[in-house]
Amino acid sequence: MNHVRVRFAPSPTGYLHVGGARTALFNWFFARKLGGQFVLRIEDTDTQRLKEDSVSQILASMKWLGIDWDEGPEVGGPCGPYYQSQRLEMYQKEAQRLVKEGKAYYCFCAPDELAQTRELQRQTGQAFRYNGKCRGISQTDALKRIEAGEEAVVRLRVPDRGQIKVTDLIHGNVNFELDQLDDLIIVKSNGIPAYNFACVIDDHAMNISHVIRAEEHLSNTPKQVLLYQALGYNIVQFAHVPMILAPDRSKLSKRHGATSIEEFRDQGFLAPAIVNYLTFLGWSPGTDQELITPAETVEQFEISKVSKKAAIYDTKKLAWINGQYLSSMSLNDVIGETIPFLLRKGLITEMQAGEQYNSIKNIIDVVRNRVKTLVELTEATEYFFKDVTEYDEKGQRKYFSKPETTDLLRQGRDSLEQIECFDVQHTEAAYRQLIEDLSIKSGDLIHPTRLALTGRMESPGLFEVMVLLGKDRCLARMDRAINFICKTLR
């Protein structure tokens, strides 16, 4: 195989979407597997849809996911510039060449005139196709009209009939009928190149060998092949990865939850888990393996293993994978990921993050196996950092509504107060002895104690919670719960 050069070419009209991230990853895996180059190009000629800071957000999201690029913004390279807005002169030059060679022409048809033609064709059941009104205008006359101030687009001459045959590395041979294609606009009236035209020129100028992109671009492929042929360029190899659909098999949108990498990051998902999840959206190593590292994927990645079928977006699966990473990652790494969430929620300060690192470490360690995201982890640790002033309503009804509960909590409190070595072994021994002495079920004492200490019906092991809170806070919270119950039962 010739030297591999692939590219990811996002348009900075928003954040990095999961579909875009998956496409970037597949390109990156392909390049790394075959020892090629991964090029990042920013397609920023659609000025009406550009969003401020979108480029920086896209770059930040890619870095966070661990996707590096060999050429592109912030890196440079021999085929720059890597922003389309800085390459306009090249597009104009190639457009003028096509016009001079008779392969393209200036079109002066006004938008309202085209709209009328489109409506007539719709009414007669025809597919819209430009009627070629301006095809016969000579270049001399066209240039005079432009010099006189008339606006014009540049169109590619597309044959009236025939086929474009594309060999796709995923979908195989795909044929397109030319009578379904329009005379493509390659340069707009404002001088900005159309997407397909700029894309082909850039891929050629950057020596791209393979174009791996979303299936939704398959319909652009015959248009681009026509442009490759007209421009006299060697045609790249195409591979169109399957679409990502919502669980109901509709088009993925905001109503299905988070769809951008930044949103997932803010919701407490880990970068390795997201990469793992996206890797399996349309690709499989052919085994039952569910957790995989980028290095393992690179070793096994083959474009032939990419599915033709649409991938189904399943955030429950992502949450499960994220939970697996939270449990298996080194504790220090999990702490590093969690502390910003604790700070954001106001549970700790920067100073406490340093001074109480070991205490925070122990708290996170007992909680992380019970949650799926960093947001859940933060919420699950809240009672370790803040006083408990409210109690779960269901728990109140179940455990705090019984008259005997206050007496049990008082005796539990007194047992804890007597412990000199306040560790898991001694706190559990004290409680087990009290349960035996009172001849009660374990839950009769343990459940209301958990509610008193945490405000919740569920937590890590009660005696681990006690030790992490410390004796003084345990006694204070038991007293507060007893007073609360007494007031409630009056």
Secondary structure, DSSP 8 states (H G I E B T S, - for coil): ----EEEE---SSSS-BHHHHHHHHHHHHHHHHTT-EEEE-B----TTT--TTHHHHHHHHHHHHT---SBBTTTB-TT---BGGG-HHHHHHHHHHHHHTTSEEEE---HHHHHHHHHHHHHTT-------TTTT--HHHHHHHHHTT---EEEE---SS-EEEEEETTTEEEEEEGGG----EEE-TTS-B-HHHHHHHHHHHTT--EEEEEGGGGGGHHHHHHHHHHHT----EEEEE--EE-TTSSB--GGGS--BHHHHHHTT--HHHHHHHHHTSSB--SSS-----HHHHHHH--GGGB-SS-EE--HHHHHHHHHHHHHHS-HHHHHHHHHHHHHHTTSS-HHHHHHTHHHHHHHHHHHGGG-SSHHHHHHHTHHHHS------HHHIIIIISSTHHHHHHHHHHHHHHT-SS-SHHHHHHHHHHHHHHHT--HHHHHHHHHHHHHSSS--S-HHHHHHHH-HHHHHHHHHHHHHHHHHHT-
